[in-house]
């Protein structure tokens, strides 16, 4: 069923309202999550000499934005939730653009890498080709996009006050390939657990 403009507006408004309401709890609950595997996966595939210009897509309260900056890279955040954007600016001193994912305004050919950790799954599937196209255009030639999304069976809908789309590997591959990306690697998280206990699909892609 095609989502109408009012449906999309509701998805954005309610999902961002959820994060704004729970911003403090979310920051504390995720502060010590170790996503170094994901950060390393993005950085090792970027060609050229650092520092790299990195877009943290859905930077939340700034945990990973801060880590990219600590490693010496030029990190820019984009975040839809007003409270998260303010937290990220305060915590990192980095530039953070407050933009919801369905109304992006990104500079062309500006980033060596895009880090989309637990963010792209909030984009409704019918809008995903457009959003991936905007991220593709924001990357420099040969730039790299990392994504990590909760796995599913290509379904979407509401869960705990947030809208999400949950892809399996084949479903995600089809969408990324159609947007002009070439797969570099994928893995499941957390590492070292049986597949049923790995709810996250991580993947790395190069702009073709």
C-alpha positions in Angstrom: 0.0 0.0 0.0 1.4 3.4 -1.0 2.0 5.8 1.8 0.5 9.2 1.2 2.1 12.5 2.3 0.0 12.5 5.5 1.2 9.0 6.3 4.8 10.0 5.8 4.4 13.1 7.9 2.9 11.0 10.7 5.8 8.6 10.5 8.4 11.3 10.8 6.6 13.3 13.5 5.8 10.4 15.8 9.2 8.7 15.4 11.1 11.9 16.1 8.7 12.7 19.0 9.6 9.3 20.5 13.3 10.0 20.4 12.9 13.5 21.7 10.8 12.2 24.7 13.4 9.5 25.5 16.5 11.3 24.6 18.2 11.2 28.0 17.4 7.5 28.5 18.6 6.7 25.0 21.8 8.5 25.5 22.5 6.7 28.8 21.4 3.3 27.5 23.6 3.4 24.4 26.6 5.4 25.8 28.8 2.3 26.3 27.7 0.3 23.2 30.8 -0.8 21.4 30.4 -0.2 17.7 34.1 0.0 17.0 33.7 -3.0 14.6 31.4 -0.9 12.5 33.5 2.2 12.6 36.6 0.2 11.6 34.6 -1.5 8.8 33.8 1.9 7.2 37.3 3.4 7.6 39.3 0.5 6.3 37.4 0.6 2.9 37.9 4.4 2.3 40.6 5.0 -0.2 43.1 7.8 0.0 44.8 9.5 2.9 43.1 10.6 6.1 41.7 12.7 7.6 38.4 11.7 6.0 35.3 13.7 5.8 32.6 11.5 7.4 28.8 12.1 7.5 27.3 10.4 10.6 23.7 9.8 9.3 21.4 9.8 12.3 24.1 10.7 14.7 21.8 10.6 17.8 23.4 12.2 20.9 26.8 12.1 19.3 28.6 9.0 20.6 30.1 7.9 17.2 30.5 11.4 15.9 32.8 12.0 18.9 34.8 8.9 18.1 35.3 9.8 14.5 36.6 13.2 15.6 38.8 11.6 18.2 40.4 9.6 15.5 41.3 12.8 13.6 38.6 12.8 11.0 36.3 15.7 10.0 32.9 14.5 11.3 29.6 16.0 10.4 26.3 14.8 11.9 22.8 14.8 10.5 20.0 14.2 12.9 16.2 14.6 12.8 15.5 14.7 16.6 16.0 18.2 17.9 17.2 17.1 21.4 19.7 14.6 19.9 21.1 17.3 17.6 21.6 19.6 20.5 23.2 16.9 22.6 25.5 15.9 19.8 26.7 19.5 19.2 27.4 20.0 22.9 29.1 16.6 23.3 31.4 16.9 20.3 31.7 20.4 19.1 31.1 19.0 15.6 28.8 20.5 13.0 25.4 18.8 13.3 22.6 19.5 10.8 19.1 19.0 12.0 17.3 17.4 9.1 14.7 14.7 9.0 15.5 11.8 6.7 12.7 12.5 4.3 13.7 16.1 3.8 17.5 16.0 3.3 19.5 18.8 2.0 23.1 17.4 1.6 26.0 18.8 -0.4 27.0 16.9 -3.5 30.2 14.9 -3.6 31.4 16.1 -0.2 32.0 13.0 1.9 34.5 10.2 1.9 32.2 8.1 4.0 28.7 7.9 5.3 28.1 6.1 8.6 24.5 5.0 8.9 24.4 3.0 12.2 20.9 2.1 13.2 19.3 4.8 11.2 18.3 3.9 7.6 15.8 1.4 8.8 13.6 4.3 9.9 13.1 5.3 6.2 9.9 3.8 4.8 10.7 1.4 2.0 8.9 3.4 -0.7 11.1 6.4 0.1 14.4 4.5 0.5 15.5 4.7 -3.2 15.3 8.5 -3.0 17.1 8.7 0.3 19.9 6.3 -0.8 20.2 8.3 -4.0 20.8 11.4 -1.9 23.5 9.7 0.1 25.0 8.3 -3.0 25.2 11.9 -4.4 26.7 13.2 -1.2 29.6 10.8 -1.4 32.7 11.6 -3.4 33.5 9.3 -6.3 34.4 5.9 -4.8 33.2 6.9 -1.4 31.9 4.3 1.1 28.6 3.9 2.9 28.3 1.7 6.0 24.9 0.7 7.3 23.7 -1.4 10.2 20.0 -2.2 10.5 17.9 -4.6 12.6 17.2 -7.7 10.5 13.8 -8.9 9.4 11.9 -10.5 6.5 11.3 -7.3 4.5 8.4 -6.1 6.6 7.8 -2.7 8.0 5.5 -0.9 10.4 5.3 0.5 13.9 7.2 -0.9 16.9 7.4 0.8 20.3 6.4 4.2 19.0 8.8 4.2 16.1 8.4 3.3 12.4 10.9 0.8 10.9 11.6 -1.3 7.9 13.3 -4.6 8.5 15.2 -6.3 5.6 16.9 -9.6 5.1 20.3 -9.7 3.4 18.9 -10.2 -0.1 16.3 -7.5 0.3 18.9 -5.0 1.5 21.3 -6.0 -1.3 18.6 -5.4 -3.9 17.9 -1.9 -2.6 21.5 -0.9 -2.3 22.5 -2.2 -5.7 19.6 -0.5 -7.3 20.8 2.8 -5.8 24.2 2.4 -7.4 26.3 0.9 -4.7 28.7 -2.1 -4.9 28.9 -4.4 -1.9 32.3 -4.6 -0.1 31.4 -6.8 2.8 28.6 -7.7 5.3 28.4 -9.3 8.7 26.0 -9.9 11.5 26.1 -8.5 15.0 26.9 -9.0 17.8 29.9 -11.0 16.7 30.5 -14.5 18.0 26.9 -15.5 18.6 24.6 -17.9 16.8 22.8 -16.3 13.9 19.4 -16.2 15.7 21.1 -14.1 18.4 22.5 -11.7 15.9 19.7 -9.2 15.2 21.8 -6.7 13.3 22.8 -6.8 9.6 25.9 -4.6 8.9 27.1 -4.0 5.4 29.7 -1.8 3.6 29.2 -0.4 0.1 31.2 1.7 -2.4 29.6 4.4 -4.6 29.9 3.1 -8.1 
